[in-house]
Amino acid sequence: MNEKIPPLYAGTVTKYVFVESYKTTPDDIAVRAYEVAQRVMIKETCFGMQITGEESDVEAVIAHIRELDPTHIFVKDRGFPPGDPRRCRANLGGARPGYFGHEFEMGLIRWISRGLDELDRTQSEGIPVVSPEIKIPALDVQRLKELIDAEVP
């Protein structure tokens, strides 16, 4: 296996777009992507999509998609282009190992989305004012000794 495999999509990038939202579905982001997709290849998936093309074109599509639901749409790089024989399940058989990682990540991003939503909410409402601490008088050493001595064994 010393043979070098030439890239199938030289000069391009591939990015995964994940959606985890109660109001936006993978179909919604696909439609949004097709609105502005030029010179990119879009593959719809159960978790969102993957987009392949020149970096500037891919980034433009992603920016357009993220406007739809910015705290629930996530993007990550894919290390191999679509159809690459080193990773393609058509050549390897079975599910591509990376999809198990996606499944795990989907469980995590819902918590990240909640945090981002909360951050947006608190920034729009302003930072809550914390009431001043209640002053509790310090316990006198003599009083502490009395309490200890009074304790029944």
C-alpha positions in Angstrom: 0.0 0.0 0.0 2.8 2.4 -0.8 0.9 3.6 -3.7 -0.1 7.3 -3.5 -3.7 8.0 -4.2 -4.2 11.2 -6.2 -6.9 13.6 -4.7 -10.2 13.3 -6.6 -11.0 16.9 -5.9 -7.7 18.8 -6.0 -7.9 22.3 -4.6 -11.2 21.8 -2.8 -12.4 21.4 0.7 -15.2 19.3 2.2 -17.2 20.4 5.2 -19.9 18.7 7.2 -22.9 20.8 8.3 -24.8 19.4 11.3 -28.2 20.6 12.4 -29.6 19.9 15.8 -32.7 22.0 16.2 -36.3 21.8 17.1 -37.2 24.3 14.4 -34.8 23.6 11.6 -34.4 20.3 9.8 -31.7 18.9 7.4 -34.2 19.5 4.6 -34.5 23.2 5.5 -30.7 23.7 5.4 -30.5 21.8 2.1 -33.1 24.1 0.5 -31.2 27.1 1.9 -27.9 25.8 0.5 -29.3 25.2 -3.0 -30.5 28.8 -3.1 -26.9 30.0 -3.3 -24.9 26.9 -4.3 -22.7 27.6 -7.2 -19.7 25.4 -8.2 -20.2 23.3 -5.0 -21.3 19.7 -4.6 -23.9 19.1 -1.9 -24.7 15.8 -0.4 -27.7 15.6 1.9 -27.4 13.4 4.9 -29.5 12.4 7.9 -27.6 14.9 10.1 -27.4 17.8 7.6 -25.1 17.8 4.6 -21.6 17.8 3.3 -20.4 20.4 0.9 -17.5 20.1 -1.4 -16.0 22.9 -3.5 -13.5 25.7 -3.5 -13.0 27.1 0.0 -14.5 30.5 -0.7 -17.6 29.0 -2.4 -18.1 26.5 0.5 -17.7 29.2 3.1 -20.3 31.4 1.3 -22.9 28.6 1.3 -22.2 27.9 5.0 -22.6 31.5 6.0 -26.0 31.6 4.2 -27.1 28.4 5.9 -26.0 29.5 9.4 -28.2 32.7 9.1 -31.2 30.3 9.4 -30.5 29.1 12.9 -27.0 30.1 14.1 -27.0 28.4 17.5 -28.1 25.1 16.1 -26.0 24.6 13.0 -22.5 23.4 13.3 -19.7 22.9 10.8 -16.6 20.7 10.8 -13.9 19.8 8.2 -13.9 16.5 6.5 -10.5 15.0 6.0 -11.2 13.1 2.8 -13.2 14.2 -0.3 -16.3 12.3 -1.3 -15.7 9.0 -3.0 -12.1 8.8 -1.8 -11.2 5.1 -2.0 -9.3 5.3 1.3 -12.6 6.1 3.2 -15.5 5.4 0.9 -17.8 2.7 2.2 -18.4 1.6 -1.4 -14.8 0.3 -1.3 -14.5 -0.6 2.3 -18.0 -2.1 2.9 -20.3 -1.3 5.8 -20.8 2.0 7.5 -18.0 4.5 7.3 -16.3 4.6 10.7 -16.6 8.4 11.0 -20.4 8.2 11.2 -20.2 6.6 14.6 -18.2 9.7 15.7 -21.0 11.9 14.2 -23.6 10.1 16.2 -21.6 10.7 19.4 -21.1 14.4 18.5 -24.8 14.9 17.8 -25.4 13.9 21.4 -23.0 16.7 22.5 -24.0 19.5 20.3 -27.5 19.7 21.7 -25.9 20.8 25.0 -23.7 23.3 23.2 -26.8 24.7 21.4 -28.5 25.1 24.8 -25.5 27.0 26.1 -25.4 29.3 23.1 -29.1 30.0 23.4 -28.6 30.8 27.0 -25.7 33.1 26.2 -27.7 34.9 23.6 -30.6 35.3 26.0 -28.5 36.7 28.8 -26.7 39.1 26.5 -29.9 40.4 25.1 -31.4 40.9 28.6 -28.1 42.2 30.0 -26.1 40.7 32.8 -28.3 40.0 35.8 -27.6 42.2 38.8 -26.5 40.2 41.8 -27.8 41.4 45.1 -25.1 42.3 47.6 -24.1 39.5 49.9 -25.8 39.3 53.2 -23.4 40.0 56.0 -23.2 37.2 58.5 -21.5 38.1 61.7 -18.3 36.1 62.4 -18.6 33.5 65.1 -16.7 34.5 68.2 -14.0 32.0 69.3 -15.4 31.9 72.8 -18.9 31.2 71.5 -17.6 28.4 69.3 -15.9 26.8 72.4 -19.2 27.0 74.3 -21.0 25.2 71.5 -18.4 22.5 71.3 -18.4 21.9 75.0 -22.2 21.9 75.1 -22.4 19.1 72.5 -23.5 15.9 74.1 -21.2 12.9 73.4 
